[in-house]
Amino acid sequence: MAAALPCFWSYAEIAQRHKDALEKNPVQVYRRWASVYLSEDYLSLVRRLRGVLDSSGLPAEVLWPYFKQASLYELKFWEAAYEGH
């Protein structure tokens, strides 16, 4: 779960950050697709996943390496998309 959470969580955070721009985007299919990450269903899923991890009983020191590595992969993904690779 620690390795999967950054993907889910980052999409929710990115969608929230760009919410205003999304609402102004003229491409309806893109707006519909991206707005999923702002939906209560999706945000509820992210909260549940965080809750599962929080209630796992595992200390942060055990979970952190997996969460960190997955977060770095997410960063590389977004950097590649931004740079057009």
C-alpha positions in Angstrom: 0.0 0.0 0.0 2.9 2.4 0.7 4.1 1.9 -2.8 0.7 2.4 -4.4 -0.6 5.4 -2.4 1.6 8.1 -4.0 0.0 7.5 -7.4 -3.5 7.9 -6.0 -2.7 10.7 -3.7 -0.7 12.7 -6.2 -3.5 12.7 -8.8 -5.9 14.1 -6.2 -3.4 16.8 -5.2 -2.6 17.7 -8.8 -6.3 17.9 -9.7 -7.1 20.1 -6.7 -4.2 22.4 -7.5 -5.4 22.8 -11.1 -9.1 22.8 -10.4 -9.7 26.4 -11.7 -7.8 25.8 -14.9 -9.6 22.5 -15.5 -13.0 24.2 -15.2 -11.9 26.7 -18.0 -10.4 24.0 -20.2 -12.4 24.0 -23.5 -11.9 20.3 -24.2 -14.9 18.6 -22.7 -13.6 15.0 -22.8 -10.5 16.2 -20.9 -12.6 18.0 -18.4 -14.7 14.9 -17.8 -11.7 12.6 -17.5 -9.7 14.9 -15.2 -12.6 15.9 -13.0 -12.8 12.2 -11.8 -9.8 13.0 -9.6 -11.9 15.8 -7.9 -14.9 13.6 -7.4 -16.0 12.7 -3.9 -15.7 9.0 -4.8 -12.1 9.3 -5.8 -11.2 11.5 -2.8 -13.0 9.1 -0.5 -10.9 6.3 -2.0 -7.7 8.2 -1.4 -8.8 8.8 2.2 -9.6 5.1 2.7 -6.2 4.1 1.2 -4.4 6.5 3.6 -6.5 5.1 6.4 -5.5 1.6 5.6 -1.9 2.5 5.7 -2.2 4.6 8.8 -4.0 1.8 10.6 -1.6 -0.9 9.5 0.3 -0.7 12.7 3.6 -0.5 10.8 5.9 2.3 11.9 6.6 5.1 9.4 10.3 4.1 9.3 9.2 0.8 7.7 6.8 2.3 5.3 8.8 5.3 4.3 11.3 3.7 1.9 8.5 2.3 -0.2 6.4 5.5 -0.2 9.5 7.6 -1.0 10.6 5.4 -3.9 7.1 5.3 -5.4 6.9 9.1 -5.0 10.1 9.5 -6.9 8.8 7.4 -9.7 5.7 9.6 -9.8 7.9 12.6 -10.0 9.9 11.1 -12.9 6.6 10.3 -14.7 5.4 13.9 -14.4 8.8 15.3 -15.3 8.8 13.2 -18.4 5.3 14.3 -19.4 6.2 17.9 -18.8 9.4 17.7 -20.8 7.7 15.8 -23.6 9.6 12.5 -23.3 
